[in-house]
């Protein structure tokens, strides 16, 4: 089965991480051959090409420039005329909005992958909802519960992201990372990784850490760089908040990093106290793979990932409860040890790449196992 995955490629987050994983782990599912199409050249397209897969550039698209949409759709139409695809997956509403009509006009199997909760009111969502897919995939049961706001009657399946097991990481590597960051081996490290968006709760975390200022021997690494002007302003406000709370010397803003797995392996606990629901939470899985207890808020995809065996869920906006959860891990090494031991098994159970790719292949085969007449016509046209 040859599958074309279409993504924007402008920013880099959870969707892009998934696409790169599909490319790097493709040998785990020999029955599925992925190819990729992107509009914007950048980190995503570079990592995909490094992984050795075909990347088809569709050209930069600006919604305010209708001609750019026309050119991109023309490039996609030529691609579809020259190569046979058994399924075409639009990742998120933006690619569905731009390219769904073209795929539908070519009468090819159209799959929509929902990566974020949909309320059906945003203009992109309303535009995307005009083109009905043959199948919808969702990255969590939480996002699946919102699919009805876009496509109330479309067949769908929930597939957790395939996430490759990192490592192995040695004690010497942990010590090396800490030495690079001037952090002593015995210091309790709280790490937070992700895009600089307010709903990920970085401000809430700072307020909770302020309640721990009298406890010795802890520090916090905040990992993530600004990709937009608004995120750059938010980063500045976080630094100012840390200074006002009197914890600036204990909070390190590490910016954008390409060695997140190393940083996780060198930390002691992962904390991301979302104030809005996480659609799934790749970074939670990555933290569990690294053996870190996860402290987050009880909402969204986190409810499907974190349980008592591997972390702690607190109510949103409860600064006191968040501070208490972190303090408990700091003061109770046995609880930390137990959760560290259970984390990797929990991550594998949810996101083992071989298992999730097999699920994806099975779902696509079940939906498109018989070649529709339109696709037969397309194949005949290509062969001629």
C-alpha positions in Angstrom: 0.0 0.0 0.0 1.5 3.3 -1.1 0.3 6.2 1.1 0.8 9.9 0.5 1.0 12.0 3.6 0.3 15.7 3.1 1.5 18.3 5.7 2.1 22.0 5.7 5.7 21.9 6.9 5.9 25.5 8.1 6.2 24.9 11.8 7.5 22.0 13.8 5.4 20.3 16.5 3.6 17.0 17.2 2.3 16.5 13.6 5.7 17.0 12.1 7.2 14.6 14.7 4.7 12.0 13.7 5.5 12.4 10.0 9.2 12.0 10.6 8.5 8.9 12.7 6.4 7.4 9.9 9.4 7.9 7.6 12.1 6.6 10.0 10.2 3.6 11.1 8.7 2.6 7.8 10.7 -0.7 7.7 8.6 -1.9 10.6 5.6 -2.3 8.3 6.7 -3.6 4.9 3.2 -3.6 3.6 3.0 0.2 3.7 5.2 2.6 1.6 4.9 6.2 2.8 5.6 9.3 0.6 5.2 12.9 1.7 4.1 16.2 0.2 4.8 19.5 1.9 4.2 23.2 1.1 7.0 24.8 3.0 10.6 23.8 2.9 12.2 23.7 6.3 13.1 21.4 9.2 10.3 18.9 8.3 11.3 18.5 4.7 14.9 18.2 5.6 14.4 15.5 8.2 12.1 13.6 5.9 14.7 13.6 3.1 17.4 12.6 5.6 15.2 9.6 6.5 15.4 8.6 2.8 11.8 9.0 1.7 10.3 10.7 -1.3 9.3 14.3 -0.5 7.2 16.1 -3.1 7.2 19.9 -2.8 3.9 21.5 -3.5 5.0 25.2 -3.2 4.4 27.8 -0.6 0.7 28.5 0.0 -0.8 31.7 1.3 -4.6 31.7 1.8 -4.7 35.4 1.0 -3.1 34.7 -2.3 -5.5 32.5 -4.3 -3.0 32.0 -7.1 -0.7 30.2 -4.7 -3.5 27.8 -3.8 -4.1 27.2 -7.5 -0.4 26.5 -8.2 -0.1 24.1 -5.2 -3.3 22.2 -6.3 -2.0 22.0 -9.8 1.3 20.4 -8.6 -0.6 17.9 -6.5 -2.9 17.0 -9.4 0.2 16.4 -11.6 1.7 14.2 -8.8 -1.5 12.2 -8.5 -1.6 11.7 -12.3 1.9 10.4 -12.4 2.0 8.1 -9.3 -0.6 5.6 -7.9 -1.5 6.1 -4.3 -3.8 3.7 -2.4 -4.6 6.4 0.2 -3.9 10.1 0.7 -3.8 11.4 4.2 -4.3 15.1 4.9 -2.8 15.9 8.3 -4.9 18.5 10.1 -7.5 20.9 8.8 -5.2 23.2 6.9 -4.0 20.6 4.3 -7.6 19.2 4.2 -8.9 22.7 3.5 -6.3 23.3 0.7 -6.0 19.9 -0.9 -9.1 17.9 0.0 -11.1 19.3 -2.9 -8.3 18.3 -5.4 -8.1 14.8 -4.0 -11.8 14.4 -4.1 -12.0 15.7 -7.7 -9.5 13.0 -8.7 -11.8 10.5 -7.0 -9.0 9.0 -4.9 -9.3 7.6 -1.3 -9.1 10.6 1.1 -8.1 10.2 4.7 -8.3 13.1 7.2 -6.1 12.8 10.4 -7.4 14.9 13.2 -4.5 16.0 15.5 -6.2 18.6 17.6 -9.6 19.1 19.2 -12.1 20.5 16.8 -14.9 22.9 17.7 -16.2 23.4 14.2 -16.3 27.2 14.4 -12.9 28.3 13.3 -12.9 29.4 9.6 -10.3 26.8 8.6 -12.4 24.1 10.2 -15.5 25.3 8.4 -13.7 25.4 5.1 -12.1 22.0 5.6 -15.5 20.4 6.6 -16.9 21.2 3.1 -14.8 18.2 1.8 -15.9 14.9 3.3 -13.1 12.3 3.7 -13.7 8.6 3.3 -12.0 7.9 6.6 -10.9 10.0 9.6 -8.1 9.1 12.0 -7.7 10.6 15.5 -4.7 10.7 17.7 -6.6 10.1 20.9 -10.1 9.3 22.2 -10.3 12.9 23.4 -9.8 14.3 19.9 -12.1 11.6 18.5 -14.9 12.9 20.7 -14.7 16.3 18.8 -14.6 14.8 15.3 -18.4 15.1 15.1 -18.0 18.9 15.0 -16.4 18.5 11.5 -17.6 15.1 10.1 -20.4 13.6 12.2 -21.0 10.6 10.1 -17.5 9.7 8.8 -16.0 6.3 9.7 -13.1 6.8 12.1 -10.4 5.1 14.2 -8.2 6.2 17.0 -4.5 5.5 16.5 -2.0 6.7 19.1 1.2 8.1 17.6 4.1 5.6 16.9 7.0 6.9 19.0 10.4 5.3 18.7 12.2 4.1 21.9 15.1 6.4 22.6 18.4 5.5 24.1 19.9 3.6 25.6 21.3 6.3 27.9 24.1 5.7 30.3 24.9 7.3 33.7 28.0 8.8 32.0 25.7 10.5 29.4 23.5 11.8 32.2 26.5 13.3 34.0 27.8 14.7 30.7 24.5 16.6 30.0 24.4 17.9 33.6 28.0 19.1 33.3 27.2 20.9 30.1 24.4 22.7 31.9 26.4 23.3 35.1 23.9 21.2 37.1 25.3 19.0 39.9 24.6 15.3 39.8 22.6 15.4 43.1 20.3 18.3 42.0 16.6 17.4 41.4 15.9 18.5 37.9 12.3 19.4 36.8 12.1 19.6 33.0 9.4 21.0 30.7 9.6 20.6 27.0 7.3 22.0 24.3 6.3 24.8 22.1 6.0 28.2 23.7 2.2 28.4 23.8 0.4 29.7 26.9 -2.0 26.8 27.2 0.9 24.5 27.9 1.1 26.0 31.4 4.6 27.3 31.7 3.4 30.3 33.7 1.5 28.0 36.0 4.6 25.9 36.5 6.6 29.0 37.5 4.0 29.9 40.1 4.1 26.4 41.5 7.9 26.5 41.6 7.8 29.8 43.5 6.0 27.9 46.3 9.0 25.5 46.5 11.6 28.3 46.7 12.5 27.4 50.3 13.2 23.8 49.4 16.9 23.3 48.5 18.6 21.4 45.7 16.2 21.7 42.8 16.3 23.4 39.4 14.0 23.6 36.3 15.0 23.3 32.7 12.5 24.9 30.3 13.1 23.6 26.7 11.6 25.1 23.6 12.3 28.0 21.3 10.0 30.7 19.8 8.7 29.9 16.2 6.4 33.0 16.0 6.6 36.6 17.2 3.9 35.9 19.8 5.9 33.0 21.2 9.0 35.3 21.4 7.0 37.8 23.5 5.6 35.0 25.7 9.2 33.8 26.3 10.1 37.3 27.5 7.1 37.4 29.8 8.1 34.0 31.3 11.6 35.2 32.1 10.2 38.4 33.7 7.8 36.3 35.8 10.6 34.0 37.0 12.5 37.1 38.1 9.5 38.6 39.9 8.9 35.4 41.7 12.5 35.2 42.9 13.4 31.9 41.1 15.2 33.2 38.1 18.5 31.7 39.2 16.8 28.2 39.5 15.1 28.3 36.1 17.1 27.7 33.0 15.5 28.6 29.6 17.4 26.4 27.2 15.7 27.5 23.9 15.2 25.2 20.9 17.2 22.0 21.3 17.8 19.1 19.0 18.9 16.8 21.8 15.6 16.6 23.8 16.0 12.9 24.5 19.4 13.6 26.2 17.9 16.3 28.3 15.0 14.1 29.4 17.4 11.3 30.3 19.4 13.7 32.5 16.3 15.1 34.4 14.3 13.6 37.3 10.7 14.6 36.6 8.8 16.0 33.6 6.1 18.6 34.3 3.7 20.3 31.8 0.7 21.6 33.7 -1.6 22.4 30.7 -4.3 24.9 31.2 -5.9 23.7 28.0 -6.4 20.1 26.9 -3.5 18.4 25.1 -4.8 16.5 22.1 -2.5 13.6 22.8 0.9 14.5 24.2 4.0 13.1 22.4 6.3 14.6 25.0 4.5 12.7 27.8 5.4 9.5 26.0 9.0 10.6 25.4 9.3 11.5 29.1 8.0 8.0 30.1 10.5 6.4 27.7 13.2 8.3 29.5 12.0 7.0 32.8 10.6 10.3 34.1 7.6 10.6 36.3 5.1 12.9 34.5 3.2 15.6 36.4 0.5 17.2 34.4 -3.1 18.4 34.6 -6.1 16.0 34.4 -7.5 16.9 30.9 -7.3 15.9 27.3 -5.0 13.2 26.1 -3.0 13.1 29.3 -5.9 11.2 30.9 -5.2 8.4 28.4 -1.5 8.3 29.1 -0.7 9.2 32.7 -1.9 7.0 35.6 -0.7 6.4 39.2 1.9 3.9 38.0 3.9 6.5 36.1 2.9 10.0 37.2 0.5 12.4 38.9 -2.5 14.2 37.5 -3.6 17.4 39.2 -6.6 19.7 38.6 -6.1 22.5 36.2 -5.1 25.9 37.7 -4.5 24.3 41.1 -1.1 25.8 41.8 -0.9 24.4 45.3 -1.7 20.8 44.2 0.9 21.1 41.4 3.6 22.3 43.9 2.7 19.5 46.3 3.0 16.9 43.5 6.5 18.1 42.7 7.5 18.4 46.3 6.4 14.8 47.0 8.6 13.5 44.2 11.5 15.6 45.5 11.0 14.3 49.1 10.0 10.7 48.4 12.7 8.9 46.3 10.8 5.6 46.6 7.8 7.1 44.8 10.0 8.6 42.1 11.9 5.3 41.7 8.6 3.3 41.3 7.2 5.6 38.7 10.5 5.8 36.8 10.5 2.0 36.5 6.9 1.8 35.2 7.2 4.6 32.7 8.9 2.9 29.8 6.5 -0.1 29.8 3.6 2.3 29.9 5.0 4.2 26.9 5.6 1.0 24.9 2.1 -0.3 25.6 0.6 2.9 24.1 3.0 3.9 21.3 5.2 1.0 20.2 6.0 1.9 16.6 5.6 -1.6 15.2 2.2 -2.0 16.8 0.9 1.4 15.8 2.1 1.2 12.2 0.5 -2.2 11.9 -2.8 -0.7 13.2 -2.5 2.1 10.7 -1.9 -0.4 7.8 -4.8 -2.6 9.0 -7.2 0.4 9.2 -6.3 1.6 5.8 -6.5 -1.8 4.2 -9.9 -2.4 5.8 -11.2 0.9 4.4 -9.7 0.6 0.9 -9.0 -3.1 0.5 -11.0 -3.2 -2.8 -9.9 -0.7 -5.4 -12.8 1.6 -6.2 -13.8 2.1 -9.8 -12.5 5.6 -9.8 -9.1 4.4 -8.7 -9.2 1.8 -11.4 -9.8 4.5 -14.0 -7.0 6.5 -12.5 -4.6 3.6 -12.7 -5.6 3.0 -16.3 -4.9 6.6 -17.1 -1.5 6.4 -15.5 -0.6 3.2 -17.3 -1.5 4.8 -20.7 
